[in-house]
Amino acid sequence: MNELSAINVISKRNFKPRWVAPTLREIKRRKDVEDDRNGGPKIFHRSTFLEWLNYDAEIFAFSNRLGEKFNEATLRTALTHKSYVERETARLSDIGVDSYLQIQNNEELAVAGGALISKFTNGYLRAVFTRVPEELIMAMHDFLTSTSNLEIVGKHIGLGDLMLCSDFPCESETYVKSLKAVVAALAESSGEERARIFVQDLVVTQLYGLDINELWNPADPVGNLTDILKREGKAEPEFRLIKHSGQNSVLAVYYVGVYSDKNFIAEGAGESLEIAKEMAAREALKQLFHTEDSMKALPFGRQLKNIQSKIVQLENQPNLPLSKWISEKVTSAVH
Amino acid sequence: MSNKHLFLPSGFIRTPLQNGLGRYIPQLQRITLKFCKNHGGSRGVRDFIETDLMEFAKTNPGTVVYLKPRRHRYPCMVAEYLNGEREYLSCHEFSRAEIQKWLSYMCTRSGIPVMRFRKYQHTDYPSIQGVWNPFTHQAPEINVAQFPHEILSKPVNNGPTATDQLIEIFKKTQIKDPVKPEH
């Protein structure tokens, strides 16, 4: 049986005989040599350890940890993977017991849960970023529902030890499927509203600290800005050089400002005139969409109480695309 | 007092998965109490299990408590956190109250290893109006000015010099010419 060895020890004063430290050092050195030869230390699933977890207790703790009430059968189904069911049937038939296992797997729940997560994320983004074009909303949605993001969320709520799957160490896809199935199970057990709050609390909060302008930028900001100003009936954007320094050096910087009918809109800086012009157009668009660096902080958790109804309303209502964007048609977010 | 000789890593305060931003999830996944049923050093653990353990389990329903009696071995507790970290603590000769305190310590931690906090706050946006650069607050007139310029070539916020001040004082002390009487 394998034994768990803890890494972090809360140390106390300890007088050991002289030979203990050198012996342990030599054992560790030999172990490291073996591990390097085998390409990394061997890892085992928690079930192989002497103190194996009590699955019922772990399920109970899982739902309490999240503060949600699950229908236990649905939750167990959500954590069972097809590969596990196949492996168990194969194992039983190998022994000779030819019973057809009645365990359900989480394929359908995962599909339903994926749709729910997508819907709830879109609702939040459209309610909070009311002035943003649909392309940026889609970029943020794709990031939040990406495999890497959902895998991190799944790992940190303790799904790793609860999932019944045949692959170990579990792949990202398995974690993502389990998380989606859990969301669907929650919607079934406690209702869609609780599932919405769950997704807002766990998936959407990963937007915190992220620079959304890194996720998406318009391909032709100058053209887009010209179109928008034309649609609004304002004058064409005029780009003027405001400041420059170090022109013939490696560290040249140019500041270009965008003006519409002699009114200053935004300025951008760059290493060359073309770059600075593009940055200025980007800054102007950011100001129109209210996504500047100094934009308001995003609301999470309890701060969403007042806009929940708006979120529900906007779940199926996409924002304006960039080709049709105009300030009169968008409202500023109040949160 | 440098950081080079310390084995304690240092960093900024952080939390796994933005815990607390949406909802608070207690990070302690499971705790295993290992003790001997007979030996004296496990007495505190045994007393704790008989009296306070049920209340602890009820107040922390998100944590699974495992009890592992091991003969002729000293008592200890191993805490496992949601981010995969594990903490070991020897409970030999602990009293019931000590075990209670250490257990509550384990409950309130995230799994992030103990580190020296450089600062007790952290922000991803240290500047809202934008970091200062030499162009901030510069008059736009410098772009089309011909130097040497009357105003822009002179230093800004130059108060009156000492010579100017003395001249002012002298002027104030001057007796003004008396008004000539009309004849």
Boltz contact constraints between the chains, C-beta under 6 A:
constraints:
  - contact:
      token1: [A, 6]
      token2: [B, 78]
      max_distance: 6.0
  - contact:
      token1: [A, 6]
      token2: [B, 86]
      max_distance: 6.0
  - contact:
      token1: [A, 6]
      token2: [B, 88]
      max_distance: 6.0
  - contact:
      token1: [A, 7]
      token2: [B, 86]
      max_distance: 6.0
  - contact:
      token1: [A, 8]
      token2: [B, 87]
      max_distance: 6.0
  - contact:
      token1: [A, 8]
      token2: [B, 113]
      max_distance: 6.0
  - contact:
      token1: [A, 9]
      token2: [B, 88]
      max_distance: 6.0
  - contact:
      token1: [A, 10]
      token2: [B, 89]
      max_distance: 6.0
  - contact:
      token1: [A, 51]
      token2: [B, 32]
      max_distance: 6.0
  - contact:
      token1: [A, 51]
      token2: [B, 66]
      max_distance: 6.0
  - contact:
      token1: [A, 51]
      token2: [B, 68]
      max_distance: 6.0
  - contact:
      token1: [A, 57]
      token2: [B, 64]
      max_distance: 6.0
  - contact:
      token1: [A, 58]
      token2: [B, 64]
      max_distance: 6.0
  - contact:
      token1: [A, 61]
      token2: [B, 62]
      max_distance: 6.0
  - contact:
      token1: [A, 61]
      token2: [B, 64]
      max_distance: 6.0
  - contact:
      token1: [A, 64]
      token2: [B, 61]
      max_distance: 6.0
  - contact:
      token1: [A, 64]
      token2: [B, 62]
      max_distance: 6.0
  - contact:
      token1: [A, 65]
      token2: [B, 25]
      max_distance: 6.0
  - contact:
      token1: [A, 65]
      token2: [B, 62]
      max_distance: 6.0
  - contact:
      token1: [A, 156]
      token2: [B, 16]
      max_distance: 6.0
  - contact:
      token1: [A, 156]
      token2: [B, 17]
      max_distance: 6.0
  - contact:
      token1: [A, 156]
      token2: [B, 82]
      max_distance: 6.0
  - contact:
      token1: [A, 158]
      token2: [B, 29]
      max_distance: 6.0
  - contact:
      token1: [A, 158]
      token2: [B, 82]
      max_distance: 6.0
  - contact:
      token1: [A, 201]
      token2: [B, 22]
      max_distance: 6.0
  - contact:
      token1: [A, 201]
      token2: [B, 23]
      max_distance: 6.0
  - contact:
      token1: [A, 205]
      token2: [B, 18]
      max_distance: 6.0
  - contact:
      token1: [A, 205]
      token2: [B, 21]
      max_distance: 6.0
  - contact:
      token1: [A, 205]
      token2: [B, 22]
      max_distance: 6.0
  - contact:
      token1: [A, 208]
      token2: [B, 18]
      max_distance: 6.0
  - contact:
      token1: [A, 208]
      token2: [B, 21]
      max_distance: 6.0
  - contact:
      token1: [A, 209]
      token2: [B, 124]
      max_distance: 6.0
  - contact:
      token1: [A, 243]
      token2: [B, 135]
      max_distance: 6.0
  - contact:
      token1: [A, 294]
      token2: [B, 128]
      max_distance: 6.0
  - contact:
      token1: [A, 300]
      token2: [B, 21]
      max_distance: 6.0
  - contact:
      token1: [A, 300]
      token2: [B, 22]
      max_distance: 6.0
  - contact:
      token1: [A, 301]
      token2: [B, 22]
      max_distance: 6.0
